[in-house]
Amino acid sequence: MSSPVLLLLIATSLGIFGGENMAVGRVITVPEVKCRNSPGFIYQKIGKSNVCFFFSRTGNNFTNAKLDCEGKGARLTVVNMQRKRQVLDRKPDTWIALEDRQTEGKYIWHDGTEQTARQRRDFSCYGQPDNWNDAEDCLHASKWCSAPRNINDGSCAESFEYLCEKVG
């Protein structure tokens, strides 16, 4: 039996095809099914990536936000493209997966890549990051800056909501 047919049979027997999805004739993707099986996560297709997002409803410091995401099998979101940054529009201050705690001024995403000059130029609040008072090493989407340039640095001890992601 071919794998697409087997997948269809399994999905049908699990009740994955049904309700609103059968009414519109939409086929649910495997990443979308995985997202639905992760409580609190929502599916979104961003570019070529399948992403499951979890928006916290409470605040936490940066380290605990990171640990909570990891406990959910996810990470803080890596905002390395405009479509991901737009997910944060009209949200309260929200931790993202970017920090310079290892080396001041060298911003590393939690996927191990360094923030590019273009990302900094296109996404950062004007004049940011500034490491104000030598105490700002963790980055967040800020409600005080205008989108699309709303990424700001802050104290890692501040309590903000956070955005987790699973990428597939």
CORNORDA-V721879 format. One record per backbone hydrogen bond with DSSP energy under -0.5 kcal/mol. NH is the residue of the N-H (numbers start at 1). CO is the residue of the C=O. Records with the same first field share a line. If there is no record, write none. Layout:
# CORNORDA-V721879
NH: CO, CO
This chain:
# CORNORDA-V721879
6: 2
7: 3
8: 4
9: 5
10: 6
11: 7
12: 8
13: 9
14: 10
15: 12
16: 11
17: 11
18: 16
21: 18
23: 19
24: 20
25: 21
26: 21
33: 29
34: 30
35: 31
36: 32
37: 33
38: 35
39: 37
41: 38
42: 53
44: 51
46: 44, 49
47: 45
49: 46
51: 44, 49
52: 166
53: 42, 51
54: 164
56: 54, 162
60: 160
62: 156
65: 61
66: 62
67: 63
68: 64
69: 65
70: 66
71: 67
72: 68, 69
73: 70
74: 69
75: 165
77: 163
79: 77
80: 78
84: 81
85: 81
86: 82
87: 83, 84
88: 85
89: 86
91: 88
94: 141
95: 161
96: 139
97: 77
98: 96
99: 108
100: 137
106: 103
107: 105
108: 99, 106
109: 113
110: 97
112: 109
115: 107
120: 116
121: 117
122: 118
123: 119
124: 120
125: 151
128: 125
134: 131
135: 132
137: 135, 154
138: 154
139: 98
140: 152
141: 94
142: 140, 150
145: 142
149: 146
150: 123, 148
151: 123
152: 140
154: 138
158: 155
160: 60, 158
161: 93
163: 95
164: 54, 162
165: 75
166: 52
168: 50
